[in-house]
Amino acid sequence: MERTCNIDAKGRVVRFVTGIFAIIAGFVLAILVTQGVLSPEPYWMLVTGSIIGGIFAMWEARAGWCVVRAIGIKTPL
């Protein structure tokens, strides 16, 4: 099934910026965990999820395709 563009330029920018911030937050959390500020057990999952989610948001921005819109949910952007 071909993915067709379902977000405009503004939505692409928002997804790209959100992806950048999610990746930065993931790296900040990773630093806090490795320095012993946060306990590693619960936070490594957040680190992984934040970085993977950020990469996915940036991919959505590049592709111009939003998975949430593709399943029929209306988004404001």
Summary of the structure (lengths in Angstrom):
residues: 77
radius of gyration: 14.9
end to end distance: 23.8
largest distance: 45.8
contacts: 202
relative contact order: 0.24
helix: 70%
strand: 0%
